[in-house]
Every structure is written in C-alpha cells, then in structure tokens.
Amino acid sequence: MTPTDIAISPRAQSYIDRFTHFLAEQVRPIEEALARDGLGNLTNPRLDEAGRMHPAVWEARRQVQRLSGAAGLYAPYASAELGGGGLGLIEMNHATEAVYHQSGLGLGLAALGWTEGPNPAIEHCSAEAREQWLTPLLRGEITAAFANTEESVGSDVLAMGTQARRDGSDWIISGTKAWITNAHFADVIQVVAVTEPGAGTRSLSMFLVDANAPGFSRGKDIPTILNDGLTGTLHFDDVRVPKECIVGEIGDGFALAMAWINWRRLCRGGMCAGWGKWLLERARSFAGRRESGGRPIAHLQAVQHMLANMDMDVYQARATALVALTELEPLGAYAMPLDHRAPRLISLVKLVNDEAFFRVADNAVQVRGAVGMLLGSPEEKLFRLARNLRIPAGTTEIQRNAIARGVLRQA
Ligand SMILES: Cc1cc2nc3c(=O)[nH]c(=O)nc-3n(C[C@H](O)[C@H](O)[C@H](O)COP(=O)(O)OP(=O)(O)OC[C@H]3O[C@@H](n4cnc5c(N)ncnc54)[C@H](O)[C@@H]3O)c2cc1C
C-alpha cells in the first residue's frame, strides 16, 4: 500500500465539492422549513400517532433524495453502467465521511443512498425489474427495504421461516419479517425466502415485492432506541411474484443477502469517521467555552484525555477502514462468489468502527456533563445511534466469528 492508494481521488473530491454545494444550496432551506414548522430534524424527528416517522419529516427526506438523484449525488457507489456514480470502495469511504461530517444529523444524510436506496444486491435484478425498480431507485424517486430478519431469526439467517413456493412460472411468498428499516414507507421490498429447504447456503432466494401487491401488508412500528419511527414488521400472505422479480437466480438469496449486508458493514468506515470528527469538534468547542474553577474545562487534563481518546478512536478506526479497503478493492466486496479473504476484512471495518465510535459517542456525552444528557441533543442521539450500530448488519459477535474464521484459514 502506498499513501496514494488511500488519498482522495479527483473523482471523490469532485463528489465532495458537489455535495458541499448541494448541502448549502438545496438542503439547508428544506431543513430550515422543517425546523420552522416545529417538526424537528433528524436529531429529533417528530413521529405520528402510530409511532412512525411523521409524514412531513419523511417527505422532507424524500425531497432531498429526489433532488440528490437529479444532481447525480444519490448513488455514487452504484455501478456506472446502471446509472450510478461508479465510485470505488476507498472513494466511497471518503465521500461518506464528508457527507456525515458536513451533515451532522441534518437532512444532508438523506442525500446519500442508504438502506432505502439502490444496493449491490438489487443490481443483479432482471431487465424488467431494472426498468420498474432499479432505475427509479437510482434516481431517488422510490425507496426500498431489505427484508431478511424475522422475529425468531436474525444472525442464524439460514433458519428463516419465510417460504417461497413455485406456482407455474410465478412464486408465492408467505411469512413475516421483523425489524425492517423503512418498513412503513418502502415502495419495493427485497425479501429473502426459503426456496429449497435443507440446501444450506443455496436454500434461499431473493425476490422483489411491489408494496401494492395483494397479500402484502405493513405491520406496526417497532419502537427502537433510535426513536426514528422507521422500523417495522412486514407480512407476506401468499404474495404472488412473477419470475422477473427474482433477483439473480433461485438459490442466490444467501449470497445476495450477504452482498447487501456487506455493503452496510463497509459504510461504517466513512460514517464513523465523519460523525466521529464532528463529535470531536463539538467536544473541543464545548470544552473551550464551559468553565470550571474559573477557567475553561479544556485546561483540565482529565478533559484533555477524553479529547485525546476521541481523537485516537476516530484515527484508528478511520485508518483500519482505509487500509482494509485497500486490500479489498482488488478482491471486490460484493462479488458472487466472494473471495475467501473478503469477509475478515469487511468484518474488521465494521467491528473496529462500531466499537471505536461507541467510545467516541460515550466521551462526547461525558465531556458535556448534564448537557450531554439533554434529550434530542446531537450527543445524546449519537450515543443511542452508536449503541444501535453494534447490532444491525451483523452483531459484533458475528463480526468476531468472521474475523476468527479468516485468521484460522490463514493458518
Ligand atoms: C434498528 C434496527 C434496524 C434493522 N434493520 C433491518 C433491516 O432493514 N433488514 C433486516 O433484515 N434486518 C434488520 N435488522 C435486524 C438485525 O439485522 C438483527 O437484529 C441482527 O442481525 C441480529 O439478529 P437478532 O436481533 O435476531 O439477534 P440474535 O441473532 O438472536 O442474537 C442474540 C445474541 O446472540 C448472539 N449470537 C447469535 N448467534 C451467534 C453466533 N452464531 N455466534 C456468536 N454470537 C451469536 C448475538 O451476537 C447477540 O448478542 C435491524 C435491527 C435493528 C435493531
């Protein structure tokens, strides 16, 4: 690895410059209108009576996504030949870091495709589905959800109960998915179901389900520590899907689910570096203003050590992501089949970042004293968010399993 391998490329820098401009010109006015209407922001979004994200907050996010799509900023990670930005893994890490650092907890976050956006798994869809779902997703015109987890099955993916059975050339899906992000709003659901019980990693398949399809229904909100009104349950009651809605081939579901999950795992690098830097800057600034014993707390060694620990955690997590991505870039992080060296590297990025960011968020609260406990403050929200990160897209224990498997394989 040479320093140029991890430097910001001109392409990534161009994305960052365009995003900076977009944030100031197009996102800020939407944020200000939301705040004026008393609907909160992404730190503290208003919820509706059913506990879901308030429709007006959701619509503000959608507006940002559509504008971002039109500006060519929404899916920089997606393949260029399909209409995405075609950025590589290291370029995406830099771009994500800039989006998170500059947006803080504002609506700018919605400008970069997230779990509701296009993803490496859906890129394997049929030509028909590309026109119906993928192209609008790439433009930010519709949103998606990834439905893998069930009430009694999370980490143990192959034990899922949702089934799809063949009927002529169609497939009929039945089962219930739980803990699904964007369950209340998604236009299309990427659902993983059992198509060949007992076939191990070939037992699952991925389907695209239209949210208007007969038999599909959305369940209640599942209130989480995030308090964002975005997580819920989805019911599939004999939902019929045509063969054009199979993603990849029958039997590819496990590999496709892992492609989606690995994409989420890798985003942790830029996310934790961007938010980590933001929290450190806010802590430094607070420590310069807040006084104890007649002088700013920044003069106290105890507080300086908290700042030093935050800097150390952000630095080592960022460095881990960039070095691991340098090794991953030639292997491909979403390839099917995936190179056997990739899972350890991907899990290193997620684990090191999730754990470091949790310590950063904890110190960010501690530096502020009671102010850090203020409900709805960025520090309080990011502390809850950091706690959450250690569970979705594979728990920290599951990451350690993958790292250990990689280490033992090397032997
Ligand atoms: C806010 C939020 C959003 C989410 N969004 C989505 C989504 O959009 N789509 C989706 O499909 N899912 C989503 N999930 C679900 C998430 O992916 C699962 O919660 C996660 O994979 C863990 O599964 P589980 O909750 O069933 O825990 P379990 O798998 O039951 O694990 C319980 C505990 O046992 C440990 N454990 C389990 N198996 C092993 C093992 N083999 N080795 C070591 N330790 C193990 C775990 O690490 C954990 O500590 C979301 C979850 C949350 C909280």
The ligand as an SDF file (V2000), in Angstrom:
LIG
                    3D

 53 58  0  0  0  0  0  0  0  0999 V2000
  -32.7010   -0.5660   14.2620 C   0  0  0  0  0  0  0  0  0  0  0  0
  -32.6080   -1.8790   13.5530 C   0  0  0  0  0  0  0  0  0  0  0  0
  -32.7740   -1.9040   12.1760 C   0  0  0  0  0  0  0  0  0  0  0  0
  -32.7040   -3.1120   11.4860 C   0  0  0  0  0  0  0  0  0  0  0  0
  -32.9220   -3.1270   10.1270 N   0  0  0  0  0  0  0  0  0  0  0  0
  -33.0010   -4.3160    9.4740 C   0  0  0  0  0  0  0  0  0  0  0  0
  -33.3730   -4.3590    8.0810 C   0  0  0  0  0  0  0  0  0  0  0  0
  -33.5830   -3.3180    7.4350 O   0  0  0  0  0  0  0  0  0  0  0  0
  -33.4940   -5.5770    7.4850 N   0  0  0  0  0  0  0  0  0  0  0  0
  -33.2710   -6.7410    8.1650 C   0  0  0  0  0  0  0  0  0  0  0  0
  -33.4130   -7.7870    7.5540 O   0  0  0  0  0  0  0  0  0  0  0  0
  -32.9190   -6.7270    9.4690 N   0  0  0  0  0  0  0  0  0  0  0  0
  -32.7950   -5.5600   10.1430 C   0  0  0  0  0  0  0  0  0  0  0  0
  -32.4570   -5.5310   11.4840 N   0  0  0  0  0  0  0  0  0  0  0  0
  -32.2060   -6.7910   12.1960 C   0  0  0  0  0  0  0  0  0  0  0  0
  -30.7410   -7.0400   12.5010 C   0  0  0  0  0  0  0  0  0  0  0  0
  -30.0310   -7.3280   11.3310 O   0  0  0  0  0  0  0  0  0  0  0  0
  -30.6700   -8.1720   13.5340 C   0  0  0  0  0  0  0  0  0  0  0  0
  -31.1990   -7.6570   14.7420 O   0  0  0  0  0  0  0  0  0  0  0  0
  -29.2640   -8.6880   13.7570 C   0  0  0  0  0  0  0  0  0  0  0  0
  -28.8190   -9.4000   12.6270 O   0  0  0  0  0  0  0  0  0  0  0  0
  -29.1690   -9.6080   14.9980 C   0  0  0  0  0  0  0  0  0  0  0  0
  -30.1520  -10.5840   14.9710 O   0  0  0  0  0  0  0  0  0  0  0  0
  -31.1110  -10.8020   16.2380 P   0  0  0  0  0  0  0  0  0  0  0  0
  -31.6150   -9.4880   16.6710 O   0  0  0  0  0  0  0  0  0  0  0  0
  -32.1190  -11.8420   15.8830 O   0  0  0  0  0  0  0  0  0  0  0  0
  -30.1830  -11.3520   17.3730 O   0  0  0  0  0  0  0  0  0  0  0  0
  -29.7750  -12.8830   17.6040 P   0  0  0  0  0  0  0  0  0  0  0  0
  -29.2390  -13.4400   16.3400 O   0  0  0  0  0  0  0  0  0  0  0  0
  -30.8870  -13.5950   18.2740 O   0  0  0  0  0  0  0  0  0  0  0  0
  -28.5740  -12.7060   18.6350 O   0  0  0  0  0  0  0  0  0  0  0  0
  -28.7860  -12.5250   20.0420 C   0  0  0  0  0  0  0  0  0  0  0  0
  -27.4020  -12.5260   20.6950 C   0  0  0  0  0  0  0  0  0  0  0  0
  -26.7370  -13.7880   20.4580 O   0  0  0  0  0  0  0  0  0  0  0  0
  -25.5180  -13.5850   19.7450 C   0  0  0  0  0  0  0  0  0  0  0  0
  -25.3670  -14.6350   18.7300 N   0  0  0  0  0  0  0  0  0  0  0  0
  -26.3290  -15.1790   17.9520 C   0  0  0  0  0  0  0  0  0  0  0  0
  -25.7960  -16.0830   17.1160 N   0  0  0  0  0  0  0  0  0  0  0  0
  -24.4760  -16.1090   17.3570 C   0  0  0  0  0  0  0  0  0  0  0  0
  -23.3680  -16.8350   16.8250 C   0  0  0  0  0  0  0  0  0  0  0  0
  -23.5330  -17.7360   15.8390 N   0  0  0  0  0  0  0  0  0  0  0  0
  -22.1310  -16.5810   17.3170 N   0  0  0  0  0  0  0  0  0  0  0  0
  -21.9410  -15.6890   18.3190 C   0  0  0  0  0  0  0  0  0  0  0  0
  -22.9520  -14.9680   18.8630 N   0  0  0  0  0  0  0  0  0  0  0  0
  -24.1780  -15.1660   18.3930 C   0  0  0  0  0  0  0  0  0  0  0  0
  -25.6600  -12.2190   19.0790 C   0  0  0  0  0  0  0  0  0  0  0  0
  -24.3880  -11.6590   18.7910 O   0  0  0  0  0  0  0  0  0  0  0  0
  -26.4550  -11.4590   20.1240 C   0  0  0  0  0  0  0  0  0  0  0  0
  -25.5980  -10.9860   21.1210 O   0  0  0  0  0  0  0  0  0  0  0  0
  -32.4670   -4.3300   12.1980 C   0  0  0  0  0  0  0  0  0  0  0  0
  -32.2740   -4.2780   13.5840 C   0  0  0  0  0  0  0  0  0  0  0  0
  -32.3440   -3.0750   14.2590 C   0  0  0  0  0  0  0  0  0  0  0  0
  -32.1400   -3.0690   15.7530 C   0  0  0  0  0  0  0  0  0  0  0  0
  1  2  1  0
  2  3  1  0
  2 52  2  0
  3  4  2  0
  4  5  1  0
  4 50  1  0
  5  6  2  0
  6  7  1  0
  6 13  1  0
  7  8  2  0
  7  9  1  0
  9 10  1  0
 10 11  2  0
 10 12  1  0
 12 13  2  0
 13 14  1  0
 14 15  1  0
 14 50  1  0
 15 16  1  0
 16 17  1  0
 16 18  1  0
 18 19  1  0
 18 20  1  0
 20 21  1  0
 20 22  1  0
 22 23  1  0
 23 24  1  0
 24 25  2  0
 24 26  1  0
 24 27  1  0
 27 28  1  0
 28 29  2  0
 28 30  1  0
 28 31  1  0
 31 32  1  0
 32 33  1  0
 33 34  1  0
 33 48  1  0
 34 35  1  0
 35 36  1  0
 35 46  1  0
 36 37  1  0
 36 45  1  0
 37 38  2  0
 38 39  1  0
 39 40  1  0
 39 45  2  0
 40 41  1  0
 40 42  2  0
 42 43  1  0
 43 44  2  0
 44 45  1  0
 46 47  1  0
 46 48  1  0
 48 49  1  0
 50 51  2  0
 51 52  1  0
 52 53  1  0
M  END
$$$$
